[in-house]
Amino acid sequence: MKSDIEIAHSIQLKPIHEIAASLGLKPEELMPFGYDKAKVSEEIASRPAKGKLILVTAITPNKAGVGKTTTSVGLSLGLQQLGKNAIVALREPSLGPCFGMKGGAAGGGYSQVLPMEDINLHFTGDFHAITSANNTLAALVDNYQYLNQGKPTALKQVLWRRVLDVNDRSLRYVLTGLQGSNNGIPTETGFDITPASEIMAILCLSNGLEDLKTRLGNILVGYSYEQKPVYVRDLGFDGALTALLLHAIKPNLVQTTEHTPAFVHGGPFANIAHGCNSVMATKTALALGDYVVTEAGFGADLGAEKFFDIKCRQAGLEPAVSVLVATTQALKLHGGCDEKLIQQPNSQALTNGLRNLDRHLHILRGFGQKVVIAFNRFHFDTEEEIALVRAWCEERKAPFALCEGFTKGGAGATELAAVVLQTIEEGEALPLKFTYELEDDIATKLLKVVQGVYGGKAIDFTAKAKQQLKKLEKEGFGHLPICIAKTQYSFSDDASKVGVASDFTITFSQLLVNAGAGFIVAVAGDIMRMPGLPKQPAALGIDVVDGKIVGLS
């Protein structure tokens, strides 16, 4: 079979105005970015929703992932093949993983969003705008400190860090302002990756330009010498940051491998942020389509929990059904199989691994969701393995469907689309049941997620985190939802505990308030907000040959 990028290059894209016209959009509602990309007026998102929302999430992944984005695109294509007006709404890929371990994130095979190489790289510049806004704020704060040295107006503590959309472990902790007073004040700081920036979360949770500006103004910059919180609005920087994001707030319209519409906008990671595409893109798609397929990063424990408890709670969204993606590779890994052997038949490991699927099914049902199991088929999967998983699902009254969107596009996802439609028609999901109440204190919220979603026993805090917890509650941030940053490879905070970890305690090392985004980040285990590069980075396989990018996957 051809590579992802070879398939992408083989498809003649339609002009973006034709894709827009198929949705009923007018030319004046578009901001074209060349032939095949456009931004859409933010006004569309304020129209009444007419579509039904479908969430795609997954079991705990192996390092290669489980094909959640491919399944999402495939499902939207399958719905179109059945005559439905379907739109897929996805996150934008980050350059860090593209050139690091994971590779691209535009789907795969014949279920991709296009132009694949543009979406995976610079696209319409949203990530660069967010990076620029984040680092402009850092520069403005540094300049404020420089000009207010020795004055009571200076900040005693600065919380804001810089970001870069590159996996660069050397920048996690840095010293700035060295080599003389003309270069600023010597300061210990550091870099996070752009998807971890609070401004990324703000962009993705905003309900329009004015909401964006308000949220930017609510960013907590640091503390005064009187230990009072200082916000961006207090320093007058919110207008400049909004100007840098004026166009980035607009959702991006592209197309799939079968020329159906796709919105790709925003890109926070689910292991260090809230892991969902933008509210603006989701609401725009719901205003234009009858069915909208979106995804939440990594497994149901990380991505779906934050999708429900943060995004849906803030935006008032109610999914009609959730699709839970599983593969034999991930199941075998969680069933005790050596990772090097997970492509080989192993019915015992597969059976053991179904406990991981069961936990994720339980998580989604706990939110009140109706769940469809999507078996993302690979060429090495056997009929016996498929039958085993299908029978397991039938015993638990969980609708099951094969998805072969990778190799067959929409035609390979019609079974999944039909099962999803039938599940919706039989009655939509119950009203969302959130994991915790906003009135709960921060520790109670964390405990409810660890026990009710992860299946753990208890929580603990480092001495530093205990101080931060006390301070956040005292300053009135206890009402905010929580966003746990932890490994995606385990229910626990230890990536080596695959399968269904139990009887574990999660230790939180840091609590950060993202007042603008409207949640508290709780850092667990050894998770890094700036990833490093692997031994063999994906960058080694990326090149330009005869004017075309090759090696992206």
URFENHU-V735496 format. One record per residue. N is the residue number from 0. RES is the residue in three letters. SS is DSSP state (H for helix, E for strand, C for the rest). PSI is psi in whole degrees, 0 to 359 (none if undefined). Layout:
[[N,RES,SS,PSI] [N,RES,SS,PSI]]
//
This chain:
[[0,MET,C,148] [1,LYS,C,157] [2,SER,C,166] [3,ASP,H,313] [4,ILE,H,330] [5,GLU,H,319] [6,ILE,H,316] [7,ALA,H,318] [8,HIS,H,338] [9,SER,H,350] [10,ILE,C,126] [11,GLN,C,112] [12,LEU,C,148] [13,LYS,C,153] [14,PRO,C,142] [15,ILE,H,334] [16,HIS,H,335] [17,GLU,H,320] [18,ILE,H,317] [19,ALA,H,319] [20,ALA,H,326] [21,SER,H,341] [22,LEU,C,359] [23,GLY,C,14] [24,LEU,C,144] [25,LYS,C,154] [26,PRO,H,323] [27,GLU,H,351] [28,GLU,H,5] [29,LEU,E,147] [30,MET,E,92] [31,PRO,E,142] [32,PHE,C,76] [33,GLY,C,207] [34,TYR,C,324] [35,ASP,C,13] [36,LYS,C,149] [37,ALA,E,152] [38,LYS,E,149] [39,VAL,E,141] [40,SER,C,135] [41,GLU,H,346] [42,GLU,H,330] [43,ILE,H,325] [44,ALA,H,339] [45,SER,H,355] [46,ARG,C,156] [47,PRO,C,141] [48,ALA,C,136] [49,LYS,C,346] [50,GLY,C,165] [51,LYS,E,136] [52,LEU,E,131] [53,ILE,E,121] [54,LEU,E,136] [55,VAL,E,122] [56,THR,E,193] [57,ALA,E,171] [58,ILE,C,177] [59,THR,C,125] [60,PRO,C,161] [61,ASN,C,179] [62,LYS,C,334] [63,ALA,C,358] [64,GLY,C,178] [65,VAL,C,8] [66,GLY,C,37] [67,LYS,H,317] [68,THR,H,318] [69,THR,H,318] [70,THR,H,321] [71,SER,H,312] [72,VAL,H,315] [73,GLY,H,318] [74,LEU,H,318] [75,SER,H,324] [76,LEU,H,319] [77,GLY,H,320] [78,LEU,H,320] [79,GLN,H,321] [80,GLN,H,332] [81,LEU,C,10] [82,GLY,C,16] [83,LYS,C,147] [84,ASN,C,93] [85,ALA,E,144] [86,ILE,E,140] [87,VAL,E,138] [88,ALA,E,113] [89,LEU,E,168] [90,ARG,C,159] [91,GLU,C,142] [92,PRO,C,155] [93,SER,C,142] [94,LEU,H,329] [95,GLY,H,299] [96,PRO,H,326] [97,CYS,H,320] [98,PHE,H,1] [99,GLY,C,244] [100,MET,C,323] [101,LYS,C,328] [102,GLY,C,198] [103,GLY,C,173] [104,ALA,C,45] [105,ALA,C,23] [106,GLY,E,194] [107,GLY,E,159] [108,GLY,C,232] [109,TYR,C,15] [110,SER,E,75] [111,GLN,E,160] [112,VAL,E,141] [113,LEU,E,153] [114,PRO,C,120] [115,MET,H,314] [116,GLU,H,324] [117,ASP,H,315] [118,ILE,H,321] [119,ASN,H,339] [120,LEU,C,247] [121,HIS,C,339] [122,PHE,C,233] [123,THR,C,11] [124,GLY,C,10] [125,ASP,H,314] [126,PHE,H,322] [127,HIS,H,323] [128,ALA,H,318] [129,ILE,H,316] [130,THR,H,316] [131,SER,H,317] [132,ALA,H,316] [133,ASN,H,313] [134,ASN,H,335] [135,THR,H,318] [136,LEU,H,317] [137,ALA,H,317] [138,ALA,H,319] [139,LEU,H,319] [140,VAL,H,317] [141,ASP,H,319] [142,ASN,H,320] [143,TYR,H,316] [144,GLN,H,319] [145,TYR,H,317] [146,LEU,H,345] [147,ASN,C,21] [148,GLN,C,132] [149,GLY,C,2] [150,LYS,C,154] [151,PRO,C,346] [152,THR,C,347] [153,ALA,C,158] [154,LEU,E,136] [155,LYS,E,324] [156,GLN,E,129] [157,VAL,E,128] [158,LEU,C,339] [159,TRP,C,134] [160,ARG,C,166] [161,ARG,E,166] [162,VAL,E,162] [163,LEU,E,138] [164,ASP,C,57] [165,VAL,C,141] [166,ASN,C,104] [167,ASP,C,91] [168,ARG,H,336] [169,SER,H,344] [170,LEU,H,4] [171,ARG,C,322] [172,TYR,C,124] [173,VAL,E,163] [174,LEU,E,131] [175,THR,E,167] [176,GLY,C,28] [177,LEU,C,171] [178,GLN,C,42] [179,GLY,C,156] [180,SER,H,336] [181,ASN,H,345] [182,ASN,H,14] [183,GLY,C,191] [184,ILE,C,126] [185,PRO,C,126] [186,THR,E,137] [187,GLU,E,124] [188,THR,E,206] [189,GLY,C,180] [190,PHE,E,141] [191,ASP,E,169] [192,ILE,E,148] [193,THR,H,319] [194,PRO,H,343] [195,ALA,H,355] [196,SER,C,141] [197,GLU,H,330] [198,ILE,H,328] [199,MET,H,314] [200,ALA,H,320] [201,ILE,H,313] [202,LEU,H,318] [203,CYS,H,340] [204,LEU,H,356] [205,SER,C,149] [206,ASN,C,33] [207,GLY,C,179] [208,LEU,H,316] [209,GLU,H,320] [210,ASP,H,321] [211,LEU,H,312] [212,LYS,H,318] [213,THR,H,315] [214,ARG,H,320] [215,LEU,H,320] [216,GLY,H,336] [217,ASN,C,359] [218,ILE,C,129] [219,LEU,E,114] [220,VAL,E,320] [221,GLY,E,203] [222,TYR,E,144] [223,SER,E,177] [224,TYR,C,344] [225,GLU,C,9] [226,GLN,C,30] [227,LYS,C,140] [228,PRO,E,142] [229,VAL,E,127] [230,TYR,E,164] [231,VAL,H,319] [232,ARG,H,330] [233,ASP,H,331] [234,LEU,H,353] [235,GLY,C,23] [236,PHE,C,354] [237,ASP,H,325] [238,GLY,H,316] [239,ALA,H,319] [240,LEU,H,321] [241,THR,H,320] [242,ALA,H,321] [243,LEU,H,338] [244,LEU,C,14] [245,LEU,C,317] [246,HIS,C,336] [247,ALA,C,333] [248,ILE,C,341] [249,LYS,C,131] [250,PRO,C,150] [251,ASN,E,128] [252,LEU,E,127] [253,VAL,E,199] [254,GLN,E,164] [255,THR,E,181] [256,THR,C,343] [257,GLU,C,22] [258,HIS,C,27] [259,THR,C,157] [260,PRO,E,147] [261,ALA,E,137] [262,PHE,E,125] [263,VAL,E,110] [264,HIS,C,126] [265,GLY,C,155] [266,GLY,C,53] [267,PRO,C,140] [268,PHE,C,153] [269,ALA,C,341] [270,ASN,C,345] [271,ILE,C,358] [272,ALA,C,206] [273,HIS,C,355] [274,GLY,C,28] [275,CYS,E,157] [276,ASN,C,180] [277,SER,C,149] [278,VAL,H,321] [279,MET,H,315] [280,ALA,H,317] [281,THR,H,314] [282,LYS,H,326] [283,THR,H,315] [284,ALA,H,319] [285,LEU,H,332] [286,ALA,H,341] [287,LEU,H,335] [288,GLY,C,163] [289,ASP,C,332] [290,TYR,E,131] [291,VAL,E,121] [292,VAL,E,123] [293,THR,E,169] [294,GLU,E,160] [295,ALA,E,137] [296,GLY,C,147] [297,PHE,C,213] [298,GLY,C,175] [299,ALA,H,334] [300,ASP,H,324] [301,LEU,H,293] [302,GLY,H,309] [303,ALA,H,320] [304,GLU,H,315] [305,LYS,H,325] [306,PHE,H,313] [307,PHE,H,306] [308,ASP,H,338] [309,ILE,H,296] [310,LYS,H,308] [311,CYS,H,321] [312,ARG,H,314] [313,GLN,H,324] [314,ALA,H,354] [315,GLY,C,34] [316,LEU,C,148] [317,GLU,C,100] [318,PRO,C,144] [319,ALA,C,331] [320,VAL,E,154] [321,SER,E,138] [322,VAL,E,127] [323,LEU,E,111] [324,VAL,E,135] [325,ALA,E,150] [326,THR,C,156] [327,THR,H,326] [328,GLN,H,311] [329,ALA,H,319] [330,LEU,H,316] [331,LYS,H,320] [332,LEU,H,315] [333,HIS,H,354] [334,GLY,C,9] [335,GLY,C,6] [336,CYS,C,144] [337,ASP,C,136] [338,GLU,H,332] [339,LYS,H,347] [340,LEU,H,10] [341,ILE,C,351] [342,GLN,C,356] [343,GLN,C,149] [344,PRO,C,135] [345,ASN,C,86] [346,SER,H,327] [347,GLN,H,314] [348,ALA,H,321] [349,LEU,H,315] [350,THR,H,315] [351,ASN,H,322] [352,GLY,H,342] [353,LEU,H,343] [354,ARG,H,328] [355,ASN,H,316] [356,LEU,H,319] [357,ASP,H,319] [358,ARG,H,316] [359,HIS,H,324] [360,LEU,H,317] [361,HIS,H,319] [362,ILE,H,310] [363,LEU,H,319] [364,ARG,H,331] [365,GLY,H,334] [366,PHE,C,359] [367,GLY,C,12] [368,GLN,C,143] [369,LYS,C,137] [370,VAL,E,133] [371,VAL,E,130] [372,ILE,E,121] [373,ALA,E,115] [374,PHE,E,104] [375,ASN,E,104] [376,ARG,C,136] [377,PHE,C,162] [378,HIS,C,336] [379,PHE,C,357] [380,ASP,C,137] [381,THR,C,161] [382,GLU,H,326] [383,GLU,H,320] [384,GLU,H,317] [385,ILE,H,315] [386,ALA,H,322] [387,LEU,H,313] [388,VAL,H,320] [389,ARG,H,315] [390,ALA,H,320] [391,TRP,H,316] [392,CYS,H,319] [393,GLU,H,322] [394,GLU,H,331] [395,ARG,C,13] [396,LYS,C,39] [397,ALA,C,113] [398,PRO,E,137] [399,PHE,E,142] [400,ALA,E,142] [401,LEU,E,147] [402,CYS,E,119] [403,GLU,C,39] [404,GLY,H,330] [405,PHE,H,315] [406,THR,H,338] [407,LYS,H,1] [408,GLY,H,217] [409,GLY,H,325] [410,ALA,H,332] [411,GLY,H,358] [412,ALA,C,8] [413,THR,H,327] [414,GLU,H,314] [415,LEU,H,316] [416,ALA,H,318] [417,ALA,H,319] [418,VAL,H,320] [419,VAL,H,314] [420,LEU,H,316] [421,GLN,H,319] [422,THR,H,319] [423,ILE,H,316] [424,GLU,H,333] [425,GLU,C,352] [426,GLY,C,129] [427,GLU,C,170] [428,ALA,C,158] [429,LEU,C,160] [430,PRO,C,143] [431,LEU,C,135] [432,LYS,C,105] [433,PHE,C,155] [434,THR,C,328] [435,TYR,C,166] [436,GLU,C,148] [437,LEU,C,336] [438,GLU,C,344] [439,ASP,C,149] [440,ASP,C,168] [441,ILE,H,314] [442,ALA,H,321] [443,THR,H,319] [444,LYS,H,313] [445,LEU,H,316] [446,LEU,H,320] [447,LYS,H,323] [448,VAL,H,314] [449,VAL,H,317] [450,GLN,H,314] [451,GLY,H,333] [452,VAL,H,307] [453,TYR,H,336] [454,GLY,C,21] [455,GLY,C,181] [456,LYS,C,316] [457,ALA,E,173] [458,ILE,E,160] [459,ASP,E,163] [460,PHE,E,143] [461,THR,C,167] [462,ALA,H,320] [463,LYS,H,316] [464,ALA,H,325] [465,LYS,H,318] [466,GLN,H,318] [467,GLN,H,320] [468,LEU,H,312] [469,LYS,H,320] [470,LYS,H,318] [471,LEU,H,318] [472,GLU,H,318] [473,LYS,H,325] [474,GLU,C,3] [475,GLY,C,17] [476,PHE,C,3] [477,GLY,C,343] [478,HIS,C,352] [479,LEU,C,150] [480,PRO,E,165] [481,ILE,E,148] [482,CYS,E,104] [483,ILE,E,127] [484,ALA,E,112] [485,LYS,C,174] [486,THR,C,145] [487,GLN,C,354] [488,TYR,C,359] [489,SER,C,154] [490,PHE,C,335] [491,SER,C,189] [492,ASP,C,14] [493,ASP,C,111] [494,ALA,C,338] [495,SER,C,345] [496,LYS,C,77] [497,VAL,C,180] [498,GLY,C,235] [499,VAL,C,88] [500,ALA,C,145] [501,SER,C,165] [502,ASP,C,36] [503,PHE,C,158] [504,THR,E,132] [505,ILE,E,128] [506,THR,E,127] [507,PHE,E,127] [508,SER,E,344] [509,GLN,E,142] [510,LEU,E,120] [511,LEU,E,135] [512,VAL,E,125] [513,ASN,E,79] [514,ALA,C,327] [515,GLY,C,316] [516,ALA,C,329] [517,GLY,C,35] [518,PHE,E,167] [519,ILE,E,128] [520,VAL,E,123] [521,ALA,E,112] [522,VAL,E,125] [523,ALA,E,146] [524,GLY,C,212] [525,ASP,C,26] [526,ILE,C,140] [527,MET,C,135] [528,ARG,C,356] [529,MET,C,104] [530,PRO,C,164] [531,GLY,C,173] [532,LEU,C,147] [533,PRO,C,179] [534,LYS,C,321] [535,GLN,C,83] [536,PRO,C,148] [537,ALA,H,337] [538,ALA,H,332] [539,LEU,H,338] [540,GLY,H,1] [541,ILE,C,135] [542,ASP,E,174] [543,VAL,E,120] [544,VAL,E,124] [545,ASP,C,39] [546,GLY,C,3] [547,LYS,E,143] [548,ILE,E,133] [549,VAL,E,160] [550,GLY,C,351] [551,LEU,C,142] [552,SER,C,none]]
//
